[in-house]
Amino acid sequence: MPDGHDERGLEPGEIVTVAPALADEMGEHLYVVIDGFNDPRYTLALLGGDGYQWPNVAREHIIPITPERIVRVPTSDSASAYTPA
């Protein structure tokens, strides 16, 4: 599950979650790294989302994970997102 001590650079396609500081705004879901943005900032998109991207997310707020299982959950806007199980 989340490992807050992983400070390596991230590659496009990696599955991540966000730190509690951003969870209120972004939700406690899984995201995909889209691209680096003036490293150590990255662009993220919600895994299974509508394509909306969060640009300029600081690396310190991104937690790389490798979930054993991924579960689809409904979001407040009647869409779906994914969370680690």
GIFEN-V626290 format. One record per residue. N is the residue number from 1. RES is the residue in three letters. SS is DSSP state (h for helix, s for strand, l for the rest). Layout:
n: {N,N}
res: {RES,RES}
ss: {SS,SS}
This chain:
n: {1,2,3,4,5,6,7,8,9,10,11,12,13,14,15,16,17,18,19,20,21,22,23,24,25,26,27,28,29,30,31,32,33,34,35,36,37,38,39,40,41,42,43,44,45,46,47,48,49,50,51,52,53,54,55,56,57,58,59,60,61,62,63,64,65,66,67,68,69,70,71,72,73,74,75,76,77,78,79,80,81,82,83,84,85}
res: {MET,PRO,ASP,GLY,HIS,ASP,GLU,ARG,GLY,LEU,GLU,PRO,GLY,GLU,ILE,VAL,THR,VAL,ALA,PRO,ALA,LEU,ALA,ASP,GLU,MET,GLY,GLU,HIS,LEU,TYR,VAL,VAL,ILE,ASP,GLY,PHE,ASN,ASP,PRO,ARG,TYR,THR,LEU,ALA,LEU,LEU,GLY,GLY,ASP,GLY,TYR,GLN,TRP,PRO,ASN,VAL,ALA,ARG,GLU,HIS,ILE,ILE,PRO,ILE,THR,PRO,GLU,ARG,ILE,VAL,ARG,VAL,PRO,THR,SER,ASP,SER,ALA,SER,ALA,TYR,THR,PRO,ALA}
ss: {l,l,l,l,l,l,l,l,l,l,l,l,l,l,s,s,s,s,l,h,h,h,h,h,h,h,l,l,l,l,s,s,s,s,s,s,l,l,l,l,s,s,s,s,s,s,l,l,l,l,l,l,s,s,s,s,s,s,h,h,h,s,s,s,l,l,l,l,l,s,s,s,s,s,l,l,l,l,l,s,s,s,s,s,l}
